[in-house]
Amino acid sequence: MTDTLDSPDFDLEIDASGLKCPLPILRAKKALAQLQSGQVLKVITTDAHAVRDFQAFAKQTGNVLQAQHQAGASAVHFLVRR
């Protein structure tokens, strides 16, 4: 997990703040389906388990988890569509 302020460029952003698992992952999956291969999705979450969930999601789906930033109770995830 990266704690740097440098964030990758992204093509689509979704805000899943306030949603509990599995809703942030389901929203991300739906959003990724709208993107072309190589495009980047930014997902904002507040679920305490989201960092681990998105790592597992990326591994299972073959999408690249380009970066994750956590600040307090929220986290930002950058996924590259395979």
HTML snippet that shows the backbone in 3Dmol.js (N, CA, C, O; Angstrom):
<script src="https://3Dmol.org/build/3Dmol-min.js"></script>
<div id="view" style="width:600px;height:400px;position:relative"></div>
<script>
const pdb = `
ATOM      1  N   MET A   1       0.841  -1.177   0.000  1.00  0.00           N
ATOM      2  CA  MET A   1       0.000   0.000   0.000  1.00  0.00           C
ATOM      3  C   MET A   1       0.881   1.233   0.000  1.00  0.00           C
ATOM      4  O   MET A   1       1.862   1.306   0.740  1.00  0.00           O
ATOM      5  N   THR A   2       0.533   2.194  -0.823  1.00  0.00           N
ATOM      6  CA  THR A   2       1.312   3.405  -0.971  1.00  0.00           C
ATOM      7  C   THR A   2       0.722   4.512  -0.113  1.00  0.00           C
ATOM      8  O   THR A   2      -0.497   4.672  -0.052  1.00  0.00           O
ATOM      9  N   ASP A   3       1.568   5.263   0.538  1.00  0.00           N
ATOM     10  CA  ASP A   3       1.094   6.396   1.325  1.00  0.00           C
ATOM     11  C   ASP A   3       1.616   7.700   0.752  1.00  0.00           C
ATOM     12  O   ASP A   3       1.775   8.674   1.487  1.00  0.00           O
ATOM     13  N   THR A   4       1.879   7.739  -0.513  1.00  0.00           N
ATOM     14  CA  THR A   4       2.387   8.941  -1.151  1.00  0.00           C
ATOM     15  C   THR A   4       1.229   9.790  -1.659  1.00  0.00           C
ATOM     16  O   THR A   4       0.128   9.286  -1.882  1.00  0.00           O
ATOM     17  N   LEU A   5       1.483  11.064  -1.837  1.00  0.00           N
ATOM     18  CA  LEU A   5       0.447  11.957  -2.329  1.00  0.00           C
ATOM     19  C   LEU A   5       0.342  11.926  -3.838  1.00  0.00           C
ATOM     20  O   LEU A   5      -0.602  12.478  -4.404  1.00  0.00           O
ATOM     21  N   ASP A   6       1.306  11.281  -4.509  1.00  0.00           N
ATOM     22  CA  ASP A   6       1.257  11.172  -5.963  1.00  0.00           C
ATOM     23  C   ASP A   6       0.186  10.168  -6.358  1.00  0.00           C
ATOM     24  O   ASP A   6       0.299   8.977  -6.067  1.00  0.00           O
ATOM     25  N   SER A   7      -0.840  10.653  -7.013  1.00  0.00           N
ATOM     26  CA  SER A   7      -1.923   9.788  -7.445  1.00  0.00           C
ATOM     27  C   SER A   7      -1.861   9.608  -8.946  1.00  0.00           C
ATOM     28  O   SER A   7      -1.575  10.557  -9.677  1.00  0.00           O
ATOM     29  N   PRO A   8      -2.126   8.403  -9.410  1.00  0.00           N
ATOM     30  CA  PRO A   8      -2.132   8.148 -10.854  1.00  0.00           C
ATOM     31  C   PRO A   8      -3.270   8.921 -11.539  1.00  0.00           C
ATOM     32  O   PRO A   8      -4.267   9.269 -10.906  1.00  0.00           O
ATOM     33  N   ASP A   9      -3.103   9.177 -12.821  1.00  0.00           N
ATOM     34  CA  ASP A   9      -4.206   9.727 -13.608  1.00  0.00           C
ATOM     35  C   ASP A   9      -5.283   8.650 -13.690  1.00  0.00           C
ATOM     36  O   ASP A   9      -4.975   7.458 -13.654  1.00  0.00           O
ATOM     37  N   PHE A  10      -6.541   9.065 -13.799  1.00  0.00           N
ATOM     38  CA  PHE A  10      -7.626   8.097 -13.873  1.00  0.00           C
ATOM     39  C   PHE A  10      -8.648   8.549 -14.905  1.00  0.00           C
ATOM     40  O   PHE A  10      -8.745   9.730 -15.238  1.00  0.00           O
ATOM     41  N   ASP A  11      -9.407   7.578 -15.402  1.00  0.00           N
ATOM     42  CA  ASP A  11     -10.406   7.831 -16.438  1.00  0.00           C
ATOM     43  C   ASP A  11     -11.819   7.912 -15.879  1.00  0.00           C
ATOM     44  O   ASP A  11     -12.679   8.565 -16.470  1.00  0.00           O
ATOM     45  N   LEU A  12     -12.070   7.260 -14.751  1.00  0.00           N
ATOM     46  CA  LEU A  12     -13.400   7.233 -14.151  1.00  0.00           C
ATOM     47  C   LEU A  12     -13.237   7.156 -12.646  1.00  0.00           C
ATOM     48  O   LEU A  12     -12.351   6.464 -12.142  1.00  0.00           O
ATOM     49  N   GLU A  13     -14.096   7.868 -11.929  1.00  0.00           N
ATOM     50  CA  GLU A  13     -14.053   7.856 -10.461  1.00  0.00           C
ATOM     51  C   GLU A  13     -15.420   7.455  -9.920  1.00  0.00           C
ATOM     52  O   GLU A  13     -16.451   7.926 -10.398  1.00  0.00           O
ATOM     53  N   ILE A  14     -15.415   6.582  -8.921  1.00  0.00           N
ATOM     54  CA  ILE A  14     -16.655   6.270  -8.216  1.00  0.00           C
ATOM     55  C   ILE A  14     -16.421   6.478  -6.720  1.00  0.00           C
ATOM     56  O   ILE A  14     -15.337   6.214  -6.199  1.00  0.00           O
ATOM     57  N   ASP A  15     -17.448   6.949  -6.058  1.00  0.00           N
ATOM     58  CA  ASP A  15     -17.379   7.192  -4.623  1.00  0.00           C
ATOM     59  C   ASP A  15     -18.245   6.154  -3.920  1.00  0.00           C
ATOM     60  O   ASP A  15     -19.474   6.200  -3.988  1.00  0.00           O
ATOM     61  N   ALA A  16     -17.587   5.222  -3.248  1.00  0.00           N
ATOM     62  CA  ALA A  16     -18.299   4.171  -2.524  1.00  0.00           C
ATOM     63  C   ALA A  16     -18.230   4.428  -1.017  1.00  0.00           C
ATOM     64  O   ALA A  16     -18.350   3.502  -0.215  1.00  0.00           O
ATOM     65  N   SER A  17     -18.038   5.677  -0.647  1.00  0.00           N
ATOM     66  CA  SER A  17     -17.983   6.050   0.775  1.00  0.00           C
ATOM     67  C   SER A  17     -19.288   5.679   1.459  1.00  0.00           C
ATOM     68  O   SER A  17     -20.372   5.867   0.905  1.00  0.00           O
ATOM     69  N   GLY A  18     -19.171   5.149   2.669  1.00  0.00           N
ATOM     70  CA  GLY A  18     -20.343   4.782   3.444  1.00  0.00           C
ATOM     71  C   GLY A  18     -20.896   3.406   3.119  1.00  0.00           C
ATOM     72  O   GLY A  18     -21.787   2.919   3.816  1.00  0.00           O
ATOM     73  N   LEU A  19     -20.385   2.774   2.076  1.00  0.00           N
ATOM     74  CA  LEU A  19     -20.860   1.443   1.699  1.00  0.00           C
ATOM     75  C   LEU A  19     -19.987   0.371   2.333  1.00  0.00           C
ATOM     76  O   LEU A  19     -18.770   0.530   2.432  1.00  0.00           O
ATOM     77  N   LYS A  20     -20.598  -0.704   2.756  1.00  0.00           N
ATOM     78  CA  LYS A  20     -19.881  -1.838   3.350  1.00  0.00           C
ATOM     79  C   LYS A  20     -19.728  -2.947   2.322  1.00  0.00           C
ATOM     80  O   LYS A  20     -20.495  -3.031   1.363  1.00  0.00           O
ATOM     81  N   CYS A  21     -18.741  -3.785   2.529  1.00  0.00           N
ATOM     82  CA  CYS A  21     -18.490  -4.935   1.668  1.00  0.00           C
ATOM     83  C   CYS A  21     -19.766  -5.766   1.546  1.00  0.00           C
ATOM     84  O   CYS A  21     -20.434  -6.000   2.553  1.00  0.00           O
ATOM     85  N   PRO A  22     -20.115  -6.206   0.374  1.00  0.00           N
ATOM     86  CA  PRO A  22     -19.357  -6.226  -0.876  1.00  0.00           C
ATOM     87  C   PRO A  22     -19.690  -5.078  -1.829  1.00  0.00           C
ATOM     88  O   PRO A  22     -19.238  -5.096  -2.974  1.00  0.00           O
ATOM     89  N   LEU A  23     -20.462  -4.085  -1.398  1.00  0.00           N
ATOM     90  CA  LEU A  23     -20.923  -3.048  -2.319  1.00  0.00           C
ATOM     91  C   LEU A  23     -19.801  -2.250  -3.004  1.00  0.00           C
ATOM     92  O   LEU A  23     -19.917  -1.989  -4.201  1.00  0.00           O
ATOM     93  N   PRO A  24     -18.721  -1.847  -2.311  1.00  0.00           N
ATOM     94  CA  PRO A  24     -17.666  -1.133  -3.042  1.00  0.00           C
ATOM     95  C   PRO A  24     -17.050  -1.974  -4.173  1.00  0.00           C
ATOM     96  O   PRO A  24     -16.746  -1.453  -5.246  1.00  0.00           O
ATOM     97  N   ILE A  25     -16.874  -3.262  -3.924  1.00  0.00           N
ATOM     98  CA  ILE A  25     -16.323  -4.154  -4.959  1.00  0.00           C
ATOM     99  C   ILE A  25     -17.317  -4.297  -6.110  1.00  0.00           C
ATOM    100  O   ILE A  25     -16.921  -4.263  -7.275  1.00  0.00           O
ATOM    101  N   LEU A  26     -18.583  -4.454  -5.800  1.00  0.00           N
ATOM    102  CA  LEU A  26     -19.593  -4.585  -6.862  1.00  0.00           C
ATOM    103  C   LEU A  26     -19.674  -3.316  -7.711  1.00  0.00           C
ATOM    104  O   LEU A  26     -19.804  -3.394  -8.933  1.00  0.00           O
ATOM    105  N   ARG A  27     -19.599  -2.162  -7.075  1.00  0.00           N
ATOM    106  CA  ARG A  27     -19.607  -0.896  -7.831  1.00  0.00           C
ATOM    107  C   ARG A  27     -18.358  -0.785  -8.705  1.00  0.00           C
ATOM    108  O   ARG A  27     -18.432  -0.321  -9.843  1.00  0.00           O
ATOM    109  N   ALA A  28     -17.226  -1.209  -8.177  1.00  0.00           N
ATOM    110  CA  ALA A  28     -15.983  -1.162  -8.951  1.00  0.00           C
ATOM    111  C   ALA A  28     -16.065  -2.102 -10.150  1.00  0.00           C
ATOM    112  O   ALA A  28     -15.652  -1.747 -11.253  1.00  0.00           O
ATOM    113  N   LYS A  29     -16.593  -3.290  -9.932  1.00  0.00           N
ATOM    114  CA  LYS A  29     -16.722  -4.264 -11.018  1.00  0.00           C
ATOM    115  C   LYS A  29     -17.596  -3.708 -12.149  1.00  0.00           C
ATOM    116  O   LYS A  29     -17.264  -3.843 -13.327  1.00  0.00           O
ATOM    117  N   LYS A  30     -18.705  -3.088 -11.777  1.00  0.00           N
ATOM    118  CA  LYS A  30     -19.608  -2.497 -12.764  1.00  0.00           C
ATOM    119  C   LYS A  30     -18.922  -1.346 -13.516  1.00  0.00           C
ATOM    120  O   LYS A  30     -19.061  -1.227 -14.733  1.00  0.00           O
ATOM    121  N   ALA A  31     -18.195  -0.517 -12.799  1.00  0.00           N
ATOM    122  CA  ALA A  31     -17.498   0.613 -13.421  1.00  0.00           C
ATOM    123  C   ALA A  31     -16.378   0.139 -14.345  1.00  0.00           C
ATOM    124  O   ALA A  31     -16.188   0.699 -15.425  1.00  0.00           O
ATOM    125  N   LEU A  32     -15.637  -0.885 -13.931  1.00  0.00           N
ATOM    126  CA  LEU A  32     -14.562  -1.414 -14.777  1.00  0.00           C
ATOM    127  C   LEU A  32     -15.109  -1.922 -16.110  1.00  0.00           C
ATOM    128  O   LEU A  32     -14.433  -1.826 -17.134  1.00  0.00           O
ATOM    129  N   ALA A  33     -16.320  -2.456 -16.102  1.00  0.00           N
ATOM    130  CA  ALA A  33     -16.933  -2.970 -17.327  1.00  0.00           C
ATOM    131  C   ALA A  33     -17.174  -1.855 -18.346  1.00  0.00           C
ATOM    132  O   ALA A  33     -17.289  -2.125 -19.541  1.00  0.00           O
ATOM    133  N   GLN A  34     -17.250  -0.615 -17.886  1.00  0.00           N
ATOM    134  CA  GLN A  34     -17.458   0.528 -18.772  1.00  0.00           C
ATOM    135  C   GLN A  34     -16.158   1.028 -19.403  1.00  0.00           C
ATOM    136  O   GLN A  34     -16.184   1.789 -20.370  1.00  0.00           O
ATOM    137  N   LEU A  35     -15.030   0.599 -18.852  1.00  0.00           N
ATOM    138  CA  LEU A  35     -13.732   1.103 -19.297  1.00  0.00           C
ATOM    139  C   LEU A  35     -13.111   0.200 -20.355  1.00  0.00           C
ATOM    140  O   LEU A  35     -13.438  -0.982 -20.466  1.00  0.00           O
ATOM    141  N   GLN A  36     -12.212   0.789 -21.123  1.00  0.00           N
ATOM    142  CA  GLN A  36     -11.432   0.040 -22.098  1.00  0.00           C
ATOM    143  C   GLN A  36     -10.197  -0.525 -21.385  1.00  0.00           C
ATOM    144  O   GLN A  36      -9.816  -0.047 -20.317  1.00  0.00           O
ATOM    145  N   SER A  37      -9.588  -1.530 -21.979  1.00  0.00           N
ATOM    146  CA  SER A  37      -8.368  -2.118 -21.430  1.00  0.00           C
ATOM    147  C   SER A  37      -7.303  -1.035 -21.263  1.00  0.00           C
ATOM    148  O   SER A  37      -7.068  -0.241 -22.174  1.00  0.00           O
ATOM    149  N   GLY A  38      -6.663  -1.009 -20.098  1.00  0.00           N
ATOM    150  CA  GLY A  38      -5.615  -0.039 -19.827  1.00  0.00           C
ATOM    151  C   GLY A  38      -6.095   1.247 -19.164  1.00  0.00           C
ATOM    152  O   GLY A  38      -5.280   2.031 -18.679  1.00  0.00           O
ATOM    153  N   GLN A  39      -7.417   1.474 -19.135  1.00  0.00           N
ATOM    154  CA  GLN A  39      -7.930   2.662 -18.466  1.00  0.00           C
ATOM    155  C   GLN A  39      -7.949   2.441 -16.957  1.00  0.00           C
ATOM    156  O   GLN A  39      -7.953   1.307 -16.479  1.00  0.00           O
ATOM    157  N   VAL A  40      -7.960   3.555 -16.216  1.00  0.00           N
ATOM    158  CA  VAL A  40      -7.822   3.500 -14.761  1.00  0.00           C
ATOM    159  C   VAL A  40      -9.104   3.964 -14.071  1.00  0.00           C
ATOM    160  O   VAL A  40      -9.701   4.978 -14.430  1.00  0.00           O
ATOM    161  N   LEU A  41      -9.500   3.186 -13.071  1.00  0.00           N
ATOM    162  CA  LEU A  41     -10.663   3.495 -12.240  1.00  0.00           C
ATOM    163  C   LEU A  41     -10.180   3.921 -10.858  1.00  0.00           C
ATOM    164  O   LEU A  41      -9.350   3.248 -10.246  1.00  0.00           O
ATOM    165  N   LYS A  42     -10.704   5.039 -10.373  1.00  0.00           N
ATOM    166  CA  LYS A  42     -10.423   5.502  -9.010  1.00  0.00           C
ATOM    167  C   LYS A  42     -11.656   5.202  -8.159  1.00  0.00           C
ATOM    168  O   LYS A  42     -12.772   5.570  -8.526  1.00  0.00           O
ATOM    169  N   VAL A  43     -11.453   4.534  -7.024  1.00  0.00           N
ATOM    170  CA  VAL A  43     -12.558   4.190  -6.125  1.00  0.00           C
ATOM    171  C   VAL A  43     -12.253   4.757  -4.739  1.00  0.00           C
ATOM    172  O   VAL A  43     -11.183   4.514  -4.180  1.00  0.00           O
ATOM    173  N   ILE A  44     -13.200   5.512  -4.193  1.00  0.00           N
ATOM    174  CA  ILE A  44     -13.073   6.069  -2.848  1.00  0.00           C
ATOM    175  C   ILE A  44     -13.936   5.223  -1.917  1.00  0.00           C
ATOM    176  O   ILE A  44     -15.113   4.991  -2.193  1.00  0.00           O
ATOM    177  N   THR A  45     -13.345   4.763  -0.810  1.00  0.00           N
ATOM    178  CA  THR A  45     -14.074   3.902   0.130  1.00  0.00           C
ATOM    179  C   THR A  45     -13.845   4.353   1.570  1.00  0.00           C
ATOM    180  O   THR A  45     -12.884   5.057   1.880  1.00  0.00           O
ATOM    181  N   THR A  46     -14.758   3.924   2.438  1.00  0.00           N
ATOM    182  CA  THR A  46     -14.600   4.158   3.878  1.00  0.00           C
ATOM    183  C   THR A  46     -14.708   2.853   4.677  1.00  0.00           C
ATOM    184  O   THR A  46     -14.541   2.865   5.897  1.00  0.00           O
ATOM    185  N   ASP A  47     -14.978   1.753   4.018  1.00  0.00           N
ATOM    186  CA  ASP A  47     -15.076   0.449   4.690  1.00  0.00           C
ATOM    187  C   ASP A  47     -13.691   0.053   5.208  1.00  0.00           C
ATOM    188  O   ASP A  47     -12.707   0.091   4.470  1.00  0.00           O
ATOM    189  N   ALA A  48     -13.630  -0.323   6.474  1.00  0.00           N
ATOM    190  CA  ALA A  48     -12.351  -0.674   7.101  1.00  0.00           C
ATOM    191  C   ALA A  48     -11.642  -1.830   6.395  1.00  0.00           C
ATOM    192  O   ALA A  48     -10.418  -1.935   6.474  1.00  0.00           O
ATOM    193  N   HIS A  49     -12.377  -2.687   5.716  1.00  0.00           N
ATOM    194  CA  HIS A  49     -11.781  -3.853   5.064  1.00  0.00           C
ATOM    195  C   HIS A  49     -11.491  -3.630   3.578  1.00  0.00           C
ATOM    196  O   HIS A  49     -11.008  -4.536   2.898  1.00  0.00           O
ATOM    197  N   ALA A  50     -11.779  -2.442   3.076  1.00  0.00           N
ATOM    198  CA  ALA A  50     -11.681  -2.193   1.632  1.00  0.00           C
ATOM    199  C   ALA A  50     -10.266  -2.363   1.083  1.00  0.00           C
ATOM    200  O   ALA A  50     -10.098  -2.859  -0.031  1.00  0.00           O
ATOM    201  N   VAL A  51      -9.248  -1.962   1.843  1.00  0.00           N
ATOM    202  CA  VAL A  51      -7.876  -2.091   1.344  1.00  0.00           C
ATOM    203  C   VAL A  51      -7.585  -3.553   1.030  1.00  0.00           C
ATOM    204  O   VAL A  51      -7.117  -3.875  -0.062  1.00  0.00           O
ATOM    205  N   ARG A  52      -7.857  -4.419   1.968  1.00  0.00           N
ATOM    206  CA  ARG A  52      -7.630  -5.858   1.776  1.00  0.00           C
ATOM    207  C   ARG A  52      -8.555  -6.414   0.701  1.00  0.00           C
ATOM    208  O   ARG A  52      -8.135  -7.238  -0.112  1.00  0.00           O
ATOM    209  N   ASP A  53      -9.814  -5.970   0.691  1.00  0.00           N
ATOM    210  CA  ASP A  53     -10.782  -6.453  -0.298  1.00  0.00           C
ATOM    211  C   ASP A  53     -10.344  -6.119  -1.720  1.00  0.00           C
ATOM    212  O   ASP A  53     -10.442  -6.962  -2.611  1.00  0.00           O
ATOM    213  N   PHE A  54      -9.862  -4.892  -1.942  1.00  0.00           N
ATOM    214  CA  PHE A  54      -9.450  -4.506  -3.292  1.00  0.00           C
ATOM    215  C   PHE A  54      -8.167  -5.215  -3.728  1.00  0.00           C
ATOM    216  O   PHE A  54      -7.972  -5.472  -4.916  1.00  0.00           O
ATOM    217  N   GLN A  55      -7.302  -5.527  -2.778  1.00  0.00           N
ATOM    218  CA  GLN A  55      -6.108  -6.317  -3.113  1.00  0.00           C
ATOM    219  C   GLN A  55      -6.515  -7.709  -3.592  1.00  0.00           C
ATOM    220  O   GLN A  55      -5.984  -8.210  -4.583  1.00  0.00           O
ATOM    221  N   ALA A  56      -7.449  -8.325  -2.891  1.00  0.00           N
ATOM    222  CA  ALA A  56      -7.939  -9.654  -3.276  1.00  0.00           C
ATOM    223  C   ALA A  56      -8.703  -9.594  -4.595  1.00  0.00           C
ATOM    224  O   ALA A  56      -8.545 -10.473  -5.442  1.00  0.00           O
ATOM    225  N   PHE A  57      -9.527  -8.566  -4.773  1.00  0.00           N
ATOM    226  CA  PHE A  57     -10.298  -8.396  -6.008  1.00  0.00           C
ATOM    227  C   PHE A  57      -9.374  -8.285  -7.219  1.00  0.00           C
ATOM    228  O   PHE A  57      -9.613  -8.912  -8.250  1.00  0.00           O
ATOM    229  N   ALA A  58      -8.327  -7.491  -7.088  1.00  0.00           N
ATOM    230  CA  ALA A  58      -7.381  -7.324  -8.197  1.00  0.00           C
ATOM    231  C   ALA A  58      -6.709  -8.657  -8.534  1.00  0.00           C
ATOM    232  O   ALA A  58      -6.565  -9.012  -9.704  1.00  0.00           O
ATOM    233  N   LYS A  59      -6.307  -9.377  -7.510  1.00  0.00           N
ATOM    234  CA  LYS A  59      -5.641 -10.663  -7.719  1.00  0.00           C
ATOM    235  C   LYS A  59      -6.575 -11.668  -8.401  1.00  0.00           C
ATOM    236  O   LYS A  59      -6.153 -12.408  -9.290  1.00  0.00           O
ATOM    237  N   GLN A  60      -7.833 -11.693  -7.985  1.00  0.00           N
ATOM    238  CA  GLN A  60      -8.801 -12.652  -8.524  1.00  0.00           C
ATOM    239  C   GLN A  60      -9.234 -12.326  -9.944  1.00  0.00           C
ATOM    240  O   GLN A  60      -9.502 -13.232 -10.733  1.00  0.00           O
ATOM    241  N   THR A  61      -9.306 -11.034 -10.280  1.00  0.00           N
ATOM    242  CA  THR A  61      -9.840 -10.631 -11.585  1.00  0.00           C
ATOM    243  C   THR A  61      -8.778 -10.365 -12.634  1.00  0.00           C
ATOM    244  O   THR A  61      -9.090 -10.305 -13.823  1.00  0.00           O
ATOM    245  N   GLY A  62      -7.530 -10.205 -12.219  1.00  0.00           N
ATOM    246  CA  GLY A  62      -6.469  -9.898 -13.175  1.00  0.00           C
ATOM    247  C   GLY A  62      -6.339  -8.415 -13.491  1.00  0.00           C
ATOM    248  O   GLY A  62      -5.484  -8.019 -14.282  1.00  0.00           O
ATOM    249  N   ASN A  63      -7.191  -7.590 -12.871  1.00  0.00           N
ATOM    250  CA  ASN A  63      -7.025  -6.141 -13.002  1.00  0.00           C
ATOM    251  C   ASN A  63      -5.872  -5.718 -12.100  1.00  0.00           C
ATOM    252  O   ASN A  63      -5.675  -6.297 -11.031  1.00  0.00           O
ATOM    253  N   VAL A  64      -5.114  -4.718 -12.522  1.00  0.00           N
ATOM    254  CA  VAL A  64      -3.939  -4.290 -11.762  1.00  0.00           C
ATOM    255  C   VAL A  64      -4.338  -3.247 -10.729  1.00  0.00           C
ATOM    256  O   VAL A  64      -4.989  -2.256 -11.059  1.00  0.00           O
ATOM    257  N   LEU A  65      -3.948  -3.471  -9.479  1.00  0.00           N
ATOM    258  CA  LEU A  65      -4.136  -2.479  -8.433  1.00  0.00           C
ATOM    259  C   LEU A  65      -2.908  -1.576  -8.485  1.00  0.00           C
ATOM    260  O   LEU A  65      -1.859  -1.892  -7.924  1.00  0.00           O
ATOM    261  N   GLN A  66      -3.063  -0.450  -9.167  1.00  0.00           N
ATOM    262  CA  GLN A  66      -1.929   0.434  -9.441  1.00  0.00           C
ATOM    263  C   GLN A  66      -1.442   1.147  -8.182  1.00  0.00           C
ATOM    264  O   GLN A  66      -0.239   1.326  -7.996  1.00  0.00           O
ATOM    265  N   ALA A  67      -2.366   1.551  -7.324  1.00  0.00           N
ATOM    266  CA  ALA A  67      -1.992   2.262  -6.093  1.00  0.00           C
ATOM    267  C   ALA A  67      -3.160   2.225  -5.115  1.00  0.00           C
ATOM    268  O   ALA A  67      -4.318   2.071  -5.504  1.00  0.00           O
ATOM    269  N   GLN A  68      -2.825   2.370  -3.846  1.00  0.00           N
ATOM    270  CA  GLN A  68      -3.826   2.532  -2.789  1.00  0.00           C
ATOM    271  C   GLN A  68      -3.290   3.586  -1.838  1.00  0.00           C
ATOM    272  O   GLN A  68      -2.115   3.561  -1.473  1.00  0.00           O
ATOM    273  N   HIS A  69      -4.147   4.509  -1.439  1.00  0.00           N
ATOM    274  CA  HIS A  69      -3.784   5.548  -0.477  1.00  0.00           C
ATOM    275  C   HIS A  69      -4.805   5.511   0.644  1.00  0.00           C
ATOM    276  O   HIS A  69      -6.011   5.459   0.398  1.00  0.00           O
ATOM    277  N   GLN A  70      -4.319   5.539   1.866  1.00  0.00           N
ATOM    278  CA  GLN A  70      -5.236   5.550   2.993  1.00  0.00           C
ATOM    279  C   GLN A  70      -4.989   6.810   3.808  1.00  0.00           C
ATOM    280  O   GLN A  70      -3.846   7.149   4.117  1.00  0.00           O
ATOM    281  N   ALA A  71      -6.073   7.503   4.152  1.00  0.00           N
ATOM    282  CA  ALA A  71      -6.003   8.709   4.977  1.00  0.00           C
ATOM    283  C   ALA A  71      -7.128   8.629   5.993  1.00  0.00           C
ATOM    284  O   ALA A  71      -8.295   8.829   5.658  1.00  0.00           O
ATOM    285  N   GLY A  72      -6.775   8.339   7.222  1.00  0.00           N
ATOM    286  CA  GLY A  72      -7.792   8.209   8.263  1.00  0.00           C
ATOM    287  C   GLY A  72      -8.729   7.060   7.973  1.00  0.00           C
ATOM    288  O   GLY A  72      -8.292   5.928   7.767  1.00  0.00           O
ATOM    289  N   ALA A  73     -10.022   7.349   7.957  1.00  0.00           N
ATOM    290  CA  ALA A  73     -11.035   6.312   7.758  1.00  0.00           C
ATOM    291  C   ALA A  73     -11.320   6.027   6.292  1.00  0.00           C
ATOM    292  O   ALA A  73     -12.055   5.091   5.979  1.00  0.00           O
ATOM    293  N   SER A  74     -10.754   6.817   5.388  1.00  0.00           N
ATOM    294  CA  SER A  74     -11.046   6.580   3.969  1.00  0.00           C
ATOM    295  C   SER A  74      -9.808   6.084   3.224  1.00  0.00           C
ATOM    296  O   SER A  74      -8.671   6.283   3.650  1.00  0.00           O
ATOM    297  N   ALA A  75     -10.075   5.439   2.107  1.00  0.00           N
ATOM    298  CA  ALA A  75      -8.999   4.924   1.264  1.00  0.00           C
ATOM    299  C   ALA A  75      -9.373   5.179  -0.193  1.00  0.00           C
ATOM    300  O   ALA A  75     -10.550   5.240  -0.549  1.00  0.00           O
ATOM    301  N   VAL A  76      -8.350   5.327  -1.023  1.00  0.00           N
ATOM    302  CA  VAL A  76      -8.541   5.515  -2.455  1.00  0.00           C
ATOM    303  C   VAL A  76      -7.782   4.404  -3.160  1.00  0.00           C
ATOM    304  O   VAL A  76      -6.627   4.131  -2.836  1.00  0.00           O
ATOM    305  N   HIS A  77      -8.428   3.770  -4.117  1.00  0.00           N
ATOM    306  CA  HIS A  77      -7.860   2.639  -4.840  1.00  0.00           C
ATOM    307  C   HIS A  77      -7.843   2.982  -6.329  1.00  0.00           C
ATOM    308  O   HIS A  77      -8.804   3.546  -6.851  1.00  0.00           O
ATOM    309  N   PHE A  78      -6.750   2.638  -7.008  1.00  0.00           N
ATOM    310  CA  PHE A  78      -6.635   2.863  -8.444  1.00  0.00           C
ATOM    311  C   PHE A  78      -6.461   1.515  -9.123  1.00  0.00           C
ATOM    312  O   PHE A  78      -5.452   0.839  -8.924  1.00  0.00           O
ATOM    313  N   LEU A  79      -7.448   1.125  -9.928  1.00  0.00           N
ATOM    314  CA  LEU A  79      -7.429  -0.150 -10.632  1.00  0.00           C
ATOM    315  C   LEU A  79      -7.282   0.082 -12.135  1.00  0.00           C
ATOM    316  O   LEU A  79      -7.945   0.944 -12.710  1.00  0.00           O
ATOM    317  N   VAL A  80      -6.408  -0.697 -12.757  1.00  0.00           N
ATOM    318  CA  VAL A  80      -6.231  -0.630 -14.208  1.00  0.00           C
ATOM    319  C   VAL A  80      -6.970  -1.812 -14.807  1.00  0.00           C
ATOM    320  O   VAL A  80      -6.722  -2.963 -14.449  1.00  0.00           O
ATOM    321  N   ARG A  81      -7.892  -1.511 -15.734  1.00  0.00           N
ATOM    322  CA  ARG A  81      -8.657  -2.590 -16.362  1.00  0.00           C
ATOM    323  C   ARG A  81      -7.751  -3.445 -17.221  1.00  0.00           C
ATOM    324  O   ARG A  81      -6.934  -2.939 -17.990  1.00  0.00           O
ATOM    325  N   ARG A  82      -7.910  -4.761 -17.076  1.00  0.00           N
ATOM    326  CA  ARG A  82      -7.094  -5.688 -17.871  1.00  0.00           C
ATOM    327  C   ARG A  82      -7.568  -5.718 -19.293  1.00  0.00           C
ATOM    328  O   ARG A  82      -7.005  -6.441 -20.116  1.00  0.00           O
TER     329      ARG A  82
END
`;
const viewer = $3Dmol.createViewer("view");
viewer.addModel(pdb, "pdb");
viewer.setStyle({}, {cartoon: {color: "spectrum"}});
viewer.zoomTo();
viewer.render();
</script>
